[in-house]
Amino acid sequence: MDTSTAPSYRGYRFPCQIIAHCVWLYFRFNLSFRDIQEMMLERGIAVSHESIRLWCLKFGAEGL
């Protein structure tokens, strides 16, 4: 992937691996934002479903 078109995760509280994983879960398995929130909480990561929704809006279209 060209670095000029790579998504910028700068300024986000969570590392890019967590953001990318949440976005991947949403689009790959068609889970709800709250389902993903619960899955991340089981892994010890407290993230709101609203944050996941915003990540999917911002980073989901870039991967298509």
C-alpha positions, 0 to 999 in steps of 0.5 A, spaced: 500 500 500 502 506 498 504 511 504 500 517 501 494 513 501 494 509 507 489 511 513 492 516 518 491 514 525 494 520 528 490 523 534 486 517 536 486 514 543 487 507 541 493 504 537 492 503 529 491 495 530 485 496 535 482 501 530 483 496 524 481 490 528 474 493 530 473 496 523 475 489 520 470 485 525 464 490 523 465 489 515 468 482 515 462 479 519 457 484 519 457 485 527 453 490 530 457 496 534 455 493 540 457 486 539 464 489 537 464 493 543 463 487 547 468 483 544 473 488 545 471 488 552 472 481 553 479 482 551 480 488 556 479 493 551 474 498 553 471 502 547 464 505 546 460 503 540 460 510 538 467 510 537 467 504 533 461 507 529 466 513 527 472 509 526 468 505 521 465 511 517 472 514 517 476 508 515 472 503 512 471 506 506 478 507 505 479 500 505 474 498 499 
